[in-house]
Amino acid sequence: MAKQITAIIVGAGHRALLYSLYALQNPEKFKIVGVADPDPIRRRKTAEMHGFGEDMCFESAEALAERPRLADAVINGTMDTQHVKTAVPLLRRGYDMLLEKPFAVNEDEMWELQRVAGETGRRVMICHVLRYAPFYVAVKERLLAGEIGDIINIQATEHVSYHHLAVSFVRGKWGNEEKCGAPMLLAKCCHDMDLIMWLKSGVAPRQVASFGSDFQFDPAKKPAGAGKRCLVDCGIEENCLYSAKKHYIDHPDRWSFYVWDCLEHLEKPTIEDKIQSLKTDNIHGRCVWDCEHTVVDHQSVAINFADGATATLNMIGGTAKAERNLHIIGTKGEIKGVFDDSVFTVRTIDTASESGWREEVVDLAIGGDKSGMTGSHGGGDLRLVEDFVRVLQGEQPSISCTNINDSLNGHLAVFQAEKARKTGTVCTMPQI
Ligand SMILES: NC(=O)c1ccc[n+]([C@@H]2O[C@H](COP(=O)([O-])OP(=O)(O)OC[C@H]3O[C@@H](n4cnc5c(N)ncnc54)[C@H](O)[C@@H]3O)[C@@H](O)[C@H]2O)c1
């Protein structure tokens, strides 16, 4: 029987606790034995959830790193700008690590993490959860089987729904780049850039161009009559698509882990507690045009690869429905699909047929939570943890397995795209 892997949660937020569900579902394989987080409520809740004592609760990653190694691995779910500074001492202490994306917010940090991972020989797996979603795994398998030949072009689009945009990238934690340290392309689309690099694996990206802007939520575009807080002083709330009342009171469970995390100290917040918080200090009660919004709400990126192939990514925030589309065109055919439907078509050249082509529709028939396992990202979240555990048990990594080196190109392309967008130039990718 394979060894049980033990882990400590570092940064007991929404993401790390979600990954930790794998331990509750597979106790013989994976066990959470400790937590490090400055928030005493989160430490207590994590200890209760996984059944360990106060002696295994630490006030920070740094405090944990001062102790001898107490588990095989850590799940690092701290926020973006803390990833490298919390990861480095823990890698040096000997922990393997499941590390949230973006794993670094600039190039210097990125190289530092790569260097420390190399020096310590520890395994760092990045939470590029979409690589584990059955949709992208099935597409990758078709590519590896050579069904559409050599890739000439990849077209990826990501539509970010209006309510997701508002809660995360306008009112929420990633709306102001100066505060959160991550532009929208890094915070939201490092998955998509990673997927493009993974699908085109083995061929280096050479040049990157990019355009984008804050089309809707630039504070200068605030409509006449809008106030500072939707539930307090707004004259247009009734007709506004971004009313905090419509988003968070009419749909109190939607994005609840972001909207109501300021009420975590209450056992069961009532609707009155929620309304009061939106009226006073909850960041999600703010007018969307009064959030010091500095990130883009849409961006296009074009990439030129060493073999002459090209790729584009179009991210558009504020759509009615969230959707990721993928179209890959190769020398023998194409694959076209919608991630959210878990359906893609493989169309290949067929010189014998009257039409000149034949096609196969692949319906992964994944409904509900899209996975058969709890979690999200099309079933990717817990499949990623499963792979992490398997790798630490000494088994062969899956085709989705990320390591630092695989992920470098995706992050580098984001950094270059941001440089290209801000300077209006085409940027050359550093070669790794
Ligand atoms: N893979 C994905 O698809 C995906 C999706 C959403 C978010 N994320 C990423 O996940 C990460 C976590 O997001 P979240 O919403 O769960 O964050 P969160 O803010 O809820 O949790 C972060 C936790 O880190 C703790 N913390 C702060 N300093 C610390 C320190 N020095 N040592 C230990 N803990 C410390 C905080 O108290 C907090 O509890 C972010 O980087 C985010 O970008 C990834």
The ligand as a Gaussian input file, in Angstrom:
#p B3LYP/6-31G(d) Opt

LIG

0 1
 N       -5.822000      28.016000      -9.116000
 C       -6.843000      28.828000      -9.298000
 O       -7.596000      28.680000     -10.228000
 C       -7.098000      29.972000      -8.352000
 C       -8.380000      30.540000      -8.225000
 C       -8.557000      31.594000      -7.330000
 C       -7.483000      32.064000      -6.595000
 N       -6.248000      31.502000      -6.766000
 C       -5.070000      31.986000      -6.012000
 O       -5.098000      31.343000      -4.749000
 C       -4.396000      32.152000      -3.793000
 C       -5.209000      32.263000      -2.517000
 O       -6.448000      32.878000      -2.781000
 P       -7.567000      32.910000      -1.630000
 O       -8.719000      33.641000      -2.193000
 O       -7.755000      31.536000      -1.085000
 O       -6.801000      33.836000      -0.560000
 P       -7.186000      34.216000       0.923000
 O       -6.834000      35.655000       1.099000
 O       -8.566000      33.755000       1.271000
 O       -6.177000      33.328000       1.773000
 C       -4.846000      33.669000       1.963000
 C       -4.496000      33.327000       3.399000
 O       -3.099000      33.523000       3.594000
 C       -2.930000      33.953000       4.939000
 N       -1.584000      34.532000       5.117000
 C       -1.193000      35.821000       4.978000
 N        0.117000      35.936000       5.286000
 C        0.565000      34.698000       5.607000
 C        1.825000      34.179000       6.017000
 N        2.916000      34.952000       6.125000
 N        1.908000      32.848000       6.301000
 C        0.826000      32.046000       6.195000
 N       -0.394000      32.487000       5.795000
 C       -0.519000      33.795000       5.503000
 C       -4.076000      34.942000       5.128000
 O       -4.349000      35.196000       6.491000
 C       -5.206000      34.217000       4.430000
 O       -5.963000      33.405000       5.316000
 C       -4.144000      33.495000      -4.489000
 O       -2.797000      33.542000      -4.908000
 C       -5.055000      33.458000      -5.702000
 O       -4.562000      34.196000      -6.802000
 C       -6.052000      30.466000      -7.598000

